[in-house]
């Protein structure tokens, strides 16, 4: 009798509404779109090439 877990809106956490999937409303969809457009989804820069650990445990 367990219901499938309801997906939640990534913006506000309310239950997802099929029409605005994966958001709960057009408002949240707009908010998400705006984040993309304004560049708020910033991927942190990483200096992967500067790994300088002297210990290799074999
Ligand atoms: Zn929402």
PDB file of the backbone (N, CA, C, O) and the ligand in Angstrom, with CONECT records:
HET     ZN  A 101       1
ATOM      1  N   UNK A   1       0.803  -1.204   0.000  1.00  0.00           N
ATOM      2  CA  UNK A   1       0.000   0.000   0.000  1.00  0.00           C
ATOM      3  C   UNK A   1       0.842   1.263   0.000  1.00  0.00           C
ATOM      4  O   UNK A   1       0.333   2.381   0.086  1.00  0.00           O
ATOM      5  N   UNK A   2       2.136   1.048  -0.099  1.00  0.00           N
ATOM      6  CA  UNK A   2       3.000   2.222  -0.095  1.00  0.00           C
ATOM      7  C   UNK A   2       2.858   2.974  -1.407  1.00  0.00           C
ATOM      8  O   UNK A   2       2.929   2.389  -2.487  1.00  0.00           O
ATOM      9  N   UNK A   3       2.659   4.249  -1.297  1.00  0.00           N
ATOM     10  CA  UNK A   3       2.575   5.048  -2.505  1.00  0.00           C
ATOM     11  C   UNK A   3       3.973   5.339  -3.009  1.00  0.00           C
ATOM     12  O   UNK A   3       4.933   5.380  -2.239  1.00  0.00           O
ATOM     13  N   UNK A   4       4.075   5.537  -4.298  1.00  0.00           N
ATOM     14  CA  UNK A   4       5.358   5.955  -4.839  1.00  0.00           C
ATOM     15  C   UNK A   4       5.705   7.306  -4.233  1.00  0.00           C
ATOM     16  O   UNK A   4       4.864   8.199  -4.134  1.00  0.00           O
ATOM     17  N   UNK A   5       6.933   7.430  -3.839  1.00  0.00           N
ATOM     18  CA  UNK A   5       7.323   8.704  -3.215  1.00  0.00           C
ATOM     19  C   UNK A   5       7.100   9.872  -4.158  1.00  0.00           C
ATOM     20  O   UNK A   5       7.492   9.838  -5.324  1.00  0.00           O
ATOM     21  N   UNK A   6       6.476  10.882  -3.640  1.00  0.00           N
ATOM     22  CA  UNK A   6       6.194  12.060  -4.451  1.00  0.00           C
ATOM     23  C   UNK A   6       7.462  12.871  -4.633  1.00  0.00           C
ATOM     24  O   UNK A   6       8.179  13.164  -3.675  1.00  0.00           O
ATOM     25  N   UNK A   7       7.715  13.217  -5.844  1.00  0.00           N
ATOM     26  CA  UNK A   7       8.883  14.068  -6.076  1.00  0.00           C
ATOM     27  C   UNK A   7       8.597  15.464  -5.573  1.00  0.00           C
ATOM     28  O   UNK A   7       7.460  15.936  -5.571  1.00  0.00           O
ATOM     29  N   UNK A   8       9.651  16.097  -5.155  1.00  0.00           N
ATOM     30  CA  UNK A   8       9.485  17.437  -4.606  1.00  0.00           C
ATOM     31  C   UNK A   8      10.109  18.486  -5.509  1.00  0.00           C
ATOM     32  O   UNK A   8      11.088  18.249  -6.217  1.00  0.00           O
ATOM     33  N   UNK A   9       9.503  19.634  -5.446  1.00  0.00           N
ATOM     34  CA  UNK A   9      10.008  20.776  -6.183  1.00  0.00           C
ATOM     35  C   UNK A   9      11.404  21.140  -5.676  1.00  0.00           C
ATOM     36  O   UNK A   9      11.580  21.375  -4.481  1.00  0.00           O
ATOM     37  N   UNK A  10      12.393  21.189  -6.563  1.00  0.00           N
ATOM     38  CA  UNK A  10      13.760  21.502  -6.133  1.00  0.00           C
ATOM     39  C   UNK A  10      13.914  22.940  -5.660  1.00  0.00           C
ATOM     40  O   UNK A  10      14.917  23.288  -5.037  1.00  0.00           O
ATOM     41  N   UNK A  11      12.943  23.758  -5.950  1.00  0.00           N
ATOM     42  CA  UNK A  11      13.040  25.159  -5.548  1.00  0.00           C
ATOM     43  C   UNK A  11      12.513  25.368  -4.137  1.00  0.00           C
ATOM     44  O   UNK A  11      13.195  25.953  -3.296  1.00  0.00           O
ATOM     45  N   UNK A  12      11.309  24.893  -3.877  1.00  0.00           N
ATOM     46  CA  UNK A  12      10.699  25.208  -2.589  1.00  0.00           C
ATOM     47  C   UNK A  12      10.384  23.966  -1.767  1.00  0.00           C
ATOM     48  O   UNK A  12      10.043  24.073  -0.590  1.00  0.00           O
ATOM     49  N   UNK A  13      10.496  22.781  -2.380  1.00  0.00           N
ATOM     50  CA  UNK A  13      10.301  21.561  -1.608  1.00  0.00           C
ATOM     51  C   UNK A  13       8.858  21.090  -1.524  1.00  0.00           C
ATOM     52  O   UNK A  13       8.567  20.095  -0.859  1.00  0.00           O
ATOM     53  N   UNK A  14       7.973  21.782  -2.178  1.00  0.00           N
ATOM     54  CA  UNK A  14       6.588  21.318  -2.204  1.00  0.00           C
ATOM     55  C   UNK A  14       6.464  20.161  -3.175  1.00  0.00           C
ATOM     56  O   UNK A  14       7.325  19.970  -4.033  1.00  0.00           O
ATOM     57  N   UNK A  15       5.405  19.394  -3.044  1.00  0.00           N
ATOM     58  CA  UNK A  15       5.218  18.266  -3.962  1.00  0.00           C
ATOM     59  C   UNK A  15       5.153  18.728  -5.408  1.00  0.00           C
ATOM     60  O   UNK A  15       4.559  19.755  -5.735  1.00  0.00           O
ATOM     61  N   UNK A  16       5.783  17.931  -6.260  1.00  0.00           N
ATOM     62  CA  UNK A  16       5.835  18.259  -7.664  1.00  0.00           C
ATOM     63  C   UNK A  16       4.440  18.199  -8.289  1.00  0.00           C
ATOM     64  O   UNK A  16       3.616  17.362  -7.919  1.00  0.00           O
ATOM     65  N   UNK A  17       4.195  19.082  -9.222  1.00  0.00           N
ATOM     66  CA  UNK A  17       2.948  19.060  -9.982  1.00  0.00           C
ATOM     67  C   UNK A  17       3.274  18.648 -11.407  1.00  0.00           C
ATOM     68  O   UNK A  17       4.135  19.237 -12.060  1.00  0.00           O
ATOM     69  N   UNK A  18       2.574  17.632 -11.876  1.00  0.00           N
ATOM     70  CA  UNK A  18       2.897  17.037 -13.169  1.00  0.00           C
ATOM     71  C   UNK A  18       3.005  18.092 -14.270  1.00  0.00           C
ATOM     72  O   UNK A  18       3.884  18.025 -15.129  1.00  0.00           O
ATOM     73  N   UNK A  19       2.113  19.047 -14.227  1.00  0.00           N
ATOM     74  CA  UNK A  19       2.063  20.053 -15.283  1.00  0.00           C
ATOM     75  C   UNK A  19       3.336  20.902 -15.328  1.00  0.00           C
ATOM     76  O   UNK A  19       3.742  21.388 -16.383  1.00  0.00           O
ATOM     77  N   UNK A  20       3.944  21.064 -14.169  1.00  0.00           N
ATOM     78  CA  UNK A  20       5.116  21.944 -14.110  1.00  0.00           C
ATOM     79  C   UNK A  20       6.387  21.182 -13.794  1.00  0.00           C
ATOM     80  O   UNK A  20       7.406  21.767 -13.427  1.00  0.00           O
ATOM     81  N   UNK A  21       6.314  19.903 -13.936  1.00  0.00           N
ATOM     82  CA  UNK A  21       7.401  18.989 -13.704  1.00  0.00           C
ATOM     83  C   UNK A  21       8.765  19.579 -14.057  1.00  0.00           C
ATOM     84  O   UNK A  21       8.862  20.161 -15.137  1.00  0.00           O
ATOM     85  N   UNK A  22       9.784  19.493 -13.288  1.00  0.00           N
ATOM     86  CA  UNK A  22       9.780  18.857 -11.965  1.00  0.00           C
ATOM     87  C   UNK A  22       9.468  19.843 -10.843  1.00  0.00           C
ATOM     88  O   UNK A  22       9.856  19.622  -9.696  1.00  0.00           O
ATOM     89  N   UNK A  23       8.786  20.903 -11.160  1.00  0.00           N
ATOM     90  CA  UNK A  23       8.508  21.917 -10.138  1.00  0.00           C
ATOM     91  C   UNK A  23       7.066  21.815  -9.675  1.00  0.00           C
ATOM     92  O   UNK A  23       6.293  20.986 -10.155  1.00  0.00           O
ATOM     93  N   UNK A  24       6.725  22.678  -8.732  1.00  0.00           N
ATOM     94  CA  UNK A  24       5.374  22.636  -8.180  1.00  0.00           C
ATOM     95  C   UNK A  24       4.488  23.672  -8.829  1.00  0.00           C
ATOM     96  O   UNK A  24       3.266  23.628  -8.693  1.00  0.00           O
ATOM     97  N   UNK A  25       5.097  24.599  -9.529  1.00  0.00           N
ATOM     98  CA  UNK A  25       4.305  25.673 -10.120  1.00  0.00           C
ATOM     99  C   UNK A  25       5.131  26.374 -11.183  1.00  0.00           C
ATOM    100  O   UNK A  25       6.346  26.196 -11.276  1.00  0.00           O
ATOM    101  N   UNK A  26       4.445  27.172 -11.977  1.00  0.00           N
ATOM    102  CA  UNK A  26       5.171  27.910 -12.999  1.00  0.00           C
ATOM    103  C   UNK A  26       6.151  28.875 -12.349  1.00  0.00           C
ATOM    104  O   UNK A  26       7.234  29.154 -12.865  1.00  0.00           O
ATOM    105  N   UNK A  27       5.730  29.367 -11.209  1.00  0.00           N
ATOM    106  CA  UNK A  27       6.577  30.306 -10.484  1.00  0.00           C
ATOM    107  C   UNK A  27       7.944  29.693 -10.186  1.00  0.00           C
ATOM    108  O   UNK A  27       8.983  30.312 -10.418  1.00  0.00           O
ATOM    109  N   UNK A  28       7.924  28.496  -9.681  1.00  0.00           N
ATOM    110  CA  UNK A  28       9.199  27.858  -9.349  1.00  0.00           C
ATOM    111  C   UNK A  28       9.985  27.509 -10.612  1.00  0.00           C
ATOM    112  O   UNK A  28      11.214  27.578 -10.631  1.00  0.00           O
ATOM    113  N   UNK A  29       9.259  27.136 -11.661  1.00  0.00           N
ATOM    114  CA  UNK A  29       9.937  26.869 -12.926  1.00  0.00           C
ATOM    115  C   UNK A  29      10.634  28.123 -13.417  1.00  0.00           C
ATOM    116  O   UNK A  29      11.751  28.070 -13.931  1.00  0.00           O
ATOM    117  N   UNK A  30       9.958  29.256 -13.252  1.00  0.00           N
ATOM    118  CA  UNK A  30      10.553  30.527 -13.664  1.00  0.00           C
ATOM    119  C   UNK A  30      11.772  30.867 -12.816  1.00  0.00           C
ATOM    120  O   UNK A  30      12.778  31.367 -13.318  1.00  0.00           O
ATOM    121  N   UNK A  31      11.663  30.592 -11.559  1.00  0.00           N
ATOM    122  CA  UNK A  31      12.785  30.864 -10.661  1.00  0.00           C
ATOM    123  C   UNK A  31      14.006  30.056 -11.097  1.00  0.00           C
ATOM    124  O   UNK A  31      15.129  30.556 -11.145  1.00  0.00           O
ATOM    125  N   UNK A  32      13.742  28.795 -11.410  1.00  0.00           N
ATOM    126  CA  UNK A  32      14.847  27.940 -11.824  1.00  0.00           C
ATOM    127  C   UNK A  32      15.455  28.436 -13.126  1.00  0.00           C
ATOM    128  O   UNK A  32      16.674  28.481 -13.291  1.00  0.00           O
ATOM    129  N   UNK A  33      14.574  28.806 -14.043  1.00  0.00           N
ATOM    130  CA  UNK A  33      15.048  29.315 -15.337  1.00  0.00           C
ATOM    131  C   UNK A  33      15.891  30.567 -15.128  1.00  0.00           C
ATOM    132  O   UNK A  33      16.937  30.743 -15.753  1.00  0.00           O
ATOM    133  N   UNK A  34      15.421  31.419 -14.248  1.00  0.00           N
ATOM    134  CA  UNK A  34      16.145  32.640 -13.958  1.00  0.00           C
ATOM    135  C   UNK A  34      17.520  32.371 -13.380  1.00  0.00           C
ATOM    136  O   UNK A  34      18.478  33.087 -13.671  1.00  0.00           O
ATOM    137  N   UNK A  35      17.610  31.350 -12.572  1.00  0.00           N
ATOM    138  CA  UNK A  35      18.912  31.022 -12.000  1.00  0.00           C
ATOM    139  C   UNK A  35      19.897  30.666 -13.097  1.00  0.00           C
ATOM    140  O   UNK A  35      21.067  31.047 -13.074  1.00  0.00           O
ATOM    141  N   UNK A  36      19.373  29.919 -14.059  1.00  0.00           N
ATOM    142  CA  UNK A  36      20.259  29.554 -15.171  1.00  0.00           C
ATOM    143  C   UNK A  36      20.674  30.800 -15.946  1.00  0.00           C
ATOM    144  O   UNK A  36      21.843  30.993 -16.279  1.00  0.00           O
ATOM    145  N   UNK A  37      19.675  31.639 -16.222  1.00  0.00           N
ATOM    146  CA  UNK A  37      19.953  32.800 -17.062  1.00  0.00           C
ATOM    147  C   UNK A  37      20.886  33.785 -16.386  1.00  0.00           C
ATOM    148  O   UNK A  37      21.685  34.449 -17.047  1.00  0.00           O
ATOM    149  N   UNK A  38      20.786  33.879 -15.081  1.00  0.00           N
ATOM    150  CA  UNK A  38      21.605  34.850 -14.370  1.00  0.00           C
ATOM    151  C   UNK A  38      22.908  34.251 -13.867  1.00  0.00           C
ATOM    152  O   UNK A  38      23.718  34.924 -13.231  1.00  0.00           O
ATOM    153  N   UNK A  39      23.091  32.974 -14.164  1.00  0.00           N
ATOM    154  CA  UNK A  39      24.382  32.369 -13.843  1.00  0.00           C
ATOM    155  C   UNK A  39      24.577  32.058 -12.378  1.00  0.00           C
ATOM    156  O   UNK A  39      25.705  32.032 -11.886  1.00  0.00           O
ATOM    157  N   UNK A  40      23.490  31.823 -11.685  1.00  0.00           N
ATOM    158  CA  UNK A  40      23.641  31.479 -10.274  1.00  0.00           C
ATOM    159  C   UNK A  40      24.038  30.026 -10.060  1.00  0.00           C
ATOM    160  O   UNK A  40      24.429  29.626  -8.964  1.00  0.00           O
ATOM    161  N   UNK A  41      23.929  29.252 -11.122  1.00  0.00           N
ATOM    162  CA  UNK A  41      24.394  27.877 -11.001  1.00  0.00           C
ATOM    163  C   UNK A  41      25.887  27.846 -11.312  1.00  0.00           C
ATOM    164  O   UNK A  41      26.300  27.512 -12.422  1.00  0.00           O
ATOM    165  N   UNK A  42      26.652  28.187 -10.350  1.00  0.00           N
ATOM    166  CA  UNK A  42      28.092  28.266 -10.570  1.00  0.00           C
ATOM    167  C   UNK A  42      28.755  26.976 -10.113  1.00  0.00           C
ATOM    168  O   UNK A  42      28.569  26.510  -8.989  1.00  0.00           O
ATOM    169  N   UNK A  43      29.516  26.435 -11.009  1.00  0.00           N
ATOM    170  CA  UNK A  43      30.269  25.245 -10.634  1.00  0.00           C
ATOM    171  C   UNK A  43      31.595  25.696 -10.022  1.00  0.00           C
ATOM    172  O   UNK A  43      32.384  26.380 -10.673  1.00  0.00           O
ATOM    173  N   UNK A  44      31.829  25.316  -8.792  1.00  0.00           N
ATOM    174  CA  UNK A  44      33.067  25.761  -8.135  1.00  0.00           C
ATOM    175  C   UNK A  44      34.302  25.318  -8.903  1.00  0.00           C
ATOM    176  O   UNK A  44      34.415  24.165  -9.319  1.00  0.00           O
ATOM    177  N   UNK A  45      35.196  26.226  -9.077  1.00  0.00           N
ATOM    178  CA  UNK A  45      36.446  25.897  -9.754  1.00  0.00           C
ATOM    179  C   UNK A  45      37.286  25.001  -8.855  1.00  0.00           C
ATOM    180  O   UNK A  45      37.352  25.186  -7.640  1.00  0.00           O
ATOM    181  N   UNK A  46      37.906  24.056  -9.471  1.00  0.00           N
ATOM    182  CA  UNK A  46      38.751  23.156  -8.689  1.00  0.00           C
ATOM    183  C   UNK A  46      40.121  23.064  -9.317  1.00  0.00           C
ATOM    184  O   UNK A  46      40.270  23.016 -10.538  1.00  0.00           O
ATOM    185  N   UNK A  47      41.094  23.041  -8.471  1.00  0.00           N
ATOM    186  CA  UNK A  47      42.459  22.919  -8.967  1.00  0.00           C
ATOM    187  C   UNK A  47      42.902  21.462  -8.882  1.00  0.00           C
ATOM    188  O   UNK A  47      43.728  21.077  -8.054  1.00  0.00           O
ATOM    189  N   UNK A  48      42.326  20.688  -9.759  1.00  0.00           N
ATOM    190  CA  UNK A  48      42.614  19.257  -9.690  1.00  0.00           C
ATOM    191  C   UNK A  48      44.050  18.925 -10.034  1.00  0.00           C
ATOM    192  O   UNK A  48      44.556  17.853  -9.701  1.00  0.00           O
ATOM    193  N   UNK A  49      44.692  19.852 -10.700  1.00  0.00           N
ATOM    194  CA  UNK A  49      46.063  19.554 -11.112  1.00  0.00           C
ATOM    195  C   UNK A  49      47.082  19.891 -10.034  1.00  0.00           C
ATOM    196  O   UNK A  49      48.277  19.634 -10.181  1.00  0.00           O
ATOM    197  N   UNK A  50      46.596  20.455  -8.975  1.00  0.00           N
ATOM    198  CA  UNK A  50      47.525  20.861  -7.929  1.00  0.00           C
ATOM    199  C   UNK A  50      47.555  19.882  -6.757  1.00  0.00           C
ATOM    200  O   UNK A  50      47.921  20.235  -5.636  1.00  0.00           O
ATOM    201  N   UNK A  51      47.165  18.665  -7.043  1.00  0.00           N
ATOM    202  CA  UNK A  51      47.234  17.670  -5.981  1.00  0.00           C
ATOM    203  C   UNK A  51      48.699  17.351  -5.693  1.00  0.00           C
ATOM    204  O   UNK A  51      49.435  16.895  -6.568  1.00  0.00           O
ATOM    205  N   UNK A  52      49.090  17.590  -4.493  1.00  0.00           N
ATOM    206  CA  UNK A  52      50.505  17.432  -4.159  1.00  0.00           C
ATOM    207  C   UNK A  52      50.655  16.645  -2.864  1.00  0.00           C
ATOM    208  O   UNK A  52      51.151  17.144  -1.854  1.00  0.00           O
ATOM    209  N   UNK A  53      50.214  15.417  -2.935  1.00  0.00           N
ATOM    210  CA  UNK A  53      50.335  14.598  -1.739  1.00  0.00           C
ATOM    211  C   UNK A  53      51.497  13.625  -1.908  1.00  0.00           C
ATOM    212  O   UNK A  53      51.615  12.938  -2.922  1.00  0.00           O
ATOM    213  N   UNK A  54      52.325  13.587  -0.915  1.00  0.00           N
ATOM    214  CA  UNK A  54      53.529  12.783  -1.024  1.00  0.00           C
ATOM    215  C   UNK A  54      53.369  11.357  -0.563  1.00  0.00           C
ATOM    216  O   UNK A  54      54.322  10.578  -0.600  1.00  0.00           O
ATOM    217  N   UNK A  55      52.187  11.007  -0.135  1.00  0.00           N
ATOM    218  CA  UNK A  55      52.052   9.662   0.402  1.00  0.00           C
ATOM    219  C   UNK A  55      51.203   8.791  -0.494  1.00  0.00           C
ATOM    220  O   UNK A  55      50.001   9.009  -0.640  1.00  0.00           O
ATOM    221  N   UNK A  56      51.822   7.830  -1.075  1.00  0.00           N
ATOM    222  CA  UNK A  56      51.093   6.818  -1.826  1.00  0.00           C
ATOM    223  C   UNK A  56      51.163   5.509  -1.072  1.00  0.00           C
ATOM    224  O   UNK A  56      52.227   4.898  -0.974  1.00  0.00           O
ATOM    225  N   UNK A  57      50.048   5.083  -0.547  1.00  0.00           N
ATOM    226  CA  UNK A  57      50.076   3.840   0.221  1.00  0.00           C
ATOM    227  C   UNK A  57      49.781   2.669  -0.695  1.00  0.00           C
ATOM    228  O   UNK A  57      48.693   2.563  -1.262  1.00  0.00           O
ATOM    229  N   UNK A  58      50.727   1.822  -0.827  1.00  0.00           N
ATOM    230  CA  UNK A  58      50.514   0.617  -1.630  1.00  0.00           C
ATOM    231  C   UNK A  58      50.525  -0.599  -0.742  1.00  0.00           C
ATOM    232  O   UNK A  58      50.362  -1.719  -1.227  1.00  0.00           O
TER     233      UNK A  58
HETATM  234 ZN    ZN A 101       8.071  25.012  -5.867  1.00  0.00          ZN
END
